[in-house]
Amino acid sequence: MDKDEIDLHTIPPDASWGPHTDSAFHGVEFLPENLGEAPNETEMRVNEKYSSLPAEEKGIHIINIQAIEDIGYVQHESTLLNSLSRDPDANCKYGLYFRDGKRKVDYILVYHYKKSSMGRTLTKLIHHNDASARNTKLDHPLPGKGASLDLGESEPQMDYHEDDKRFRREEYESNLTEAGLELERDEDTKIHGVGFVKIHAPWHVLCREAEFLKLKMPTKKVYQINQAHGLLKKINSVIQKITEPIQPKVAEHKPQTMKRLSYPFSREKRHLFDLSDKDSFFDSKTRSTIVYEILKRTTCTKAKYSMGITSLLANGVYSAAYPLHDGDYEGDDVDLNDRKLLFEEWASYGVFYKYQPIDLVRKYFGEKIGLYFAWLGVYTQMLIPASIVGIIVFLYGCATVDENIPSMEMCDQRNNITMCPLCDKTCSYWKMSSACATARASHLFDNPATVFFSVFMALWAATFMEHWKRRQMRLNYRWDLTGFEEEEEAVKDHPRAEYEAKVLEKSLRKEYRHKETDKEKLTWKDRFPAYFTNFVGIIFMIGLTFAIVFGVIIYRISTAAALAISSTPSGRSNVRVTVTATAVIINLVVIIILDEVYGCIARWLTQIEVPKTDKNFEERLIFKAFLLKFVNAYTPIFYVAFFKGRFVGRPGDYVYIFHSFRMEECAPGGCLMELCIQLSIIMLGKQLIQNNLFEIGIPKMKKFIRYVKSKRQSSLDHEEHMKKKQRYEVDHNLEPFAGLTPEYMEMIIQFGFVTLFVASFPLAPLFALLNNIIEIRLDAKKFVTELRRPVAVRAKDIGIWYNILRGIGKLAVIINAFVISFTSDFIPRLVYLYMYSENGTMHGFVNHTLSSFNVSDFQEGTAPNDPLELGYKVQICRYKDYREPPWSENKYDISKDFWAVLAARLAFVIVFQNLVMFMSDFVDWIIPDIPKDISQQIHKEKVLMVEVFMKEEQGKVQMLETWKDKEKKKVENWNNHSPRLSRSHSGSLSSCHSYHVDV
C-alpha cells in the first residue's frame, strides 16, 4: 500500500473497544493496533473503485489512527499550512476527474442526507495538509452507515424514510459497480446536506455499451469527399471568401475535404477503429450517454417494485442526475474547452451576425439539440427573403395610399355620408369622414399586393420545408446518422418507470386474485379513465378559452358604449382604437397566463395516460400542449378575422347578447385593420414578454436567489466558503434541463403568426426575424451558462414537429384564402370594378357597399337620445351591408349584390386554395429530399465499407492459406523423417522382443 493510502477495516458489531466508542471525536472510529491481524479484514484503497456495503452488514468502518496523524490534526497551525500547500482539488481539476486525477467523471448522482451538527463541527476541526487528507474525509461512509458514537449528547435518530432511501442508494450503487461502473462519493462539499456520487465508465464498459447501442464510430479508413468542379467550384470559393467574416472560428465549422468512414462499434472488429488515443475515442457526450443508458437499465429491487434511475429521482432517493460541463466558460486563467468556445463563438450577443457552429453544438450537446438549433437557423435564414418581400408590400401600400379611391371617398367631407349609431340610445349619428384615419391605415395592409404576398408565403412555407429536409439529410450524413431509425427502435425505447410500475401493480392485483397470467401490459381498458379524463379536460380547457374570449367581447361592447357617452369629441372619435387596444392587451395577458397553465395541465394529462416509452410520452405531450396553446393564442384572432361584424343584424333589428349587449360591428374600412392590430400586439407582446423577458428574467431571478442563499451560508461558514467549488457543485446550482418542447413550441406558434394571417400583417416575417436573431443567442446562452448539461440524445430528425409544421403550412393556405375573401374588401372591389362600375374605376365603391335606413324604423327605445348632435335632423342613415333600401318593396332584405359578392368570395377561396396547394406540391415534388451529392457520398460510403470487409476477408483467407502451407510443410517434414524413425523404432522393438525371449 502506498504511503498516501488509508486502510479501512470492518469491526464486528459485538466487538468492544472500551473508551474508543465514547470518544470525543463523534463520527470517527479508531482502529486498534491488533486489528490488522484479523483474518477477515476488509481493505479498500482510496481512488479505487467504490462499492457500497450491503445493507445487511452492520460492521463499523474504521480509519487507521496513523492516518489521523498523517492528516496533521493541529487546529491552529493547519490553516497556515493549508494556505502554503498545493490545493488538493487541483489534482482532480476541481471535480472533473476522480481524486486520482486520471479517471474522468462521466456522470453525477446527487442526494440529500441529514447531516448532524456534530459531524459538521468535526469537519471544521480537522484540516488537511495534502491530497490524502481529503481522500480520508471523502471516503467516509454515509451518515448513519456505521455505528454512531456519542459526545455525551444523543443525536437525533435518522427517520425511517431516510434509512429507506439510504438502503436503496446502497443497493443501486452496488448494482452499478456490478455493471462495471466505478463510483466515488463526496459529502465534504460547500452545500451542506448534499452528497455527490461521481461515476466513471472504464474502457471495457464503454466498448461493451457502444456495441450494444450500435454507436457509429470513426474507423481508420479515410476517404475524400467529392468536390464541385468547374464553375460550381469557383462560385463556392467566392461564396466562402464573402462569408468568411461571418463564419464562427471553430475547427468543426471548416469545410471538410476528407472524412473518416464510420461503422457501428464492435469489439470483435476493434482493428478497424483508430484506438491510438483511447481517452479521446469516446468524447464526453458519448461517455455520458453510455452511462445514462446503464443508469436507466440498472434497478434496485428492495423496494415494493423495481426502481430505475427515473423512479429513484421521482421518489427523492436521488435529487438530481446529470453529466458535467467541460469546465468554466469565462475567466482569463480558464483552459480552452468546448464550453468556453461555444460561449465565445455562439452564446454571445456580439456574434449575432455569424453562422452557428452547429457541428460543435452537436459535439457538446448531442444530435437532438443540434438539430433544434440547425432548424432554428434555417428558419431564421428563410425569414430574410420573406421579410424583404413583406417590407416591399408594406411600402407599396404606403406609396399608393393617396391614390386609393375608396379611402379618398371616405375622407372626402363633401360626400356628407351620415352613418347610423354604433350603439343604442347613448350613441348618435356620425360622419363617415371621421373614420378617415382608419380607412387610410387599412389600405397599408388591404391592397392587391397582399394577395400576391399570401401566395408568396404559401410557396415560401413549402420551400422552407423542402430546404429543411435537404439540410437535415446533409447533417445526417455529416453526423453519421444514416440508417439510424432501425437501431433507434431496437435499442432506445426502454419502457418508462411509471409504465413498469403500473404493469407490476396490475400483475400483483391479478396474483392476489389467484389468476395465472402471461406477461402483463396496459390495455385500452386500463387507460380508459385516463382517456376520458383527457377528453373532458381538453374540451373544458378549450371551452374556458372560448369563454374568456367571449368575456373580452362583452368588455369591448360595454366599454364602447361607455366611451360613446364621453363629453369630449376626441374621446368619441377614438372609441374604436381605445377599445381595440385595451381588449388586445387583456387578451395578451390572458394568453400568457393560460399558456403556462395549459403547459402544466398537458403534462399532467399525459402522465395519467402512462405512455409506454419516452418517445410516446413526448409525442402525446407535444400534441396536447400544441392543441391547447394553439387554441389559446389564435382564438381572439379567429374571432376578429371571421366572426366580428358577421352576425350584427341591421338597424331596427340588431342581434343582442343577453338581450342587452348589441354585437359589435367592423369599421367602415373593414375588420382587416383591427385584425392587424390584434395580430401585431399579440405576436410582439408574446415574443417580448413570454419568450424573451421570461427566459432572461426568471433564470436571473433564480440565480440571484441562489446567490443570496449561498452568501448566507458562507457568512456562517467562512472557511468552507473560501474553498473553490468543485465542478459538480457549480453545475448543481444550475437549472435542470426541461426538454426542447418549450423551445419548439414558441417557434411553432410564431410560425403560425407568420403564415396563418400574413395577408393581414405583411410585417410579421420581419418581426419574427428580429426576434429569432435574439432568440438564437438567448437560447445558446441559456444552454451554455444557465442549464445543467443535458444528456446527449441521438435523433435523425425533429420528430413530430415536422408534421405540425406541414399541417400549419396547409392550414395557412386555407385561412389566408378566407381572410382575403371575407375579411378584406378585395373581392367586393373586384366585383364592383367588373360588374357595377360605370366608368371602369373604383369611384362610387363606398356608396355601393352602404345600405340606407329610415330612422323612423328604429325599435322603440333604441333611437339616439341626441338626434341633433350633428346640427341637423337625420332622416336616412347609412350602414355597411348589402340590403334593399327602405323605399323598396322588400325593404331591408338581402339584395342581389350580396349573393353576387358571396359567390365571388367562395369561388376565390376554391381557386386560391387549389392553385396554391398545387403550386406547393409542385415545389415539394421538384425539389429532391436528398441532395444529389449527399446521395452519392452515402453510396460511396457503402461501397468503401464493402471494400474494407472484402479486404479483411481476403486477409483472413491469405492467413488461412499461409497457415495451411505451414502445416503442410510440417507434415511433409515429418513424413521425410518418418522412415528413419520407423526403422529405429522397429529395431528397438526387436531387441525388446529378444530380451523377453532370453528372460
Secondary structure, 3 states (H helix, E strand, C coil): CCCCCCCEEEECCCCCCHHHHHCCCCCCCECCHHHHHCCCCCCCCCCCCECCCCCCCCCEEEECHHHHHHCCCCCCCHHHHHHHCCCHHHHHCCCCECCCCCCECCEEEEEECCCCHHHHHHHHHCCCCCHHHHHHHHCCCCCCCCCCCCCCCCCCCCCHHHHHHHHHHHHHHHHHHHCCCEEEEECCCCCCCEEEEEEECCHHHHHHHHHHHCCEEEEEEEEECCCCCCHHHHHHHHHHHHHHHHCCCCHHHCCCCEEEEEEECCCCCHHHECCCCHHHHCCHHHHHHHHHHHHHHCCECCCCCCECHHHHHHCCCCCEEECCCCCCCCCCCCCCCHHHHHHHHCCCHHHCCCCCCHHHHHHHHCHHHHHHHHHHHHHHHHHHHHHHHHHHHHHHHHHHHHHCHHHHHHHCHHHCCEECCCCCCCCCCEEHHHHHHHHHHHHHHCCHHHHHHHHHHHHHHHHHHHHHHHHHHHHHHHCCCCCHHHHHHHHCCCECHHHHHHHHHHHHHHHHCCCCCCCCCCCHHHHHHHHHHHHHHHHHHHHHHHHHHHHHHHHHHHHHHHHHCCCCHHHHHCHHHHHHHHHHHHHHHHHHHHHHHHHHHHHHHHHHHCCCEHHHHHHHHHHHHHHHHHHHHHHHHHHHHHHCCCCCEECCEECEECCCEECCCCCCCCCHHHHHHHHHHHHHHHHHHHHHHHHHHHHHHHHHHHHHHHHHHHHHCHHHHHCCCCHHHHHHCCECCCCCHHHHHHHHHHHHHHHCCCCCCCCHHHHHHHHHHHHHHHHHHHHHHHECCCCCCCCCCCCHHHHHHHHHHHHHHHHHHHHHHHHCCHHHHHHHHHHHCCCCCCCCHHHHHEEEEEHHHCCCCCCCCCCCCCCCCCCEEEEECCECCCCCCCCCCECHHHHHHHHHHHHHHHHHHHHHHHHHHHHHHHCCCCCHHHHHHHHHHHHHHHHHHHHHHHHHHHHHHHHHHHHHHHHHHHHHHHHHHHHHHHHHHHHHHHHHHHC
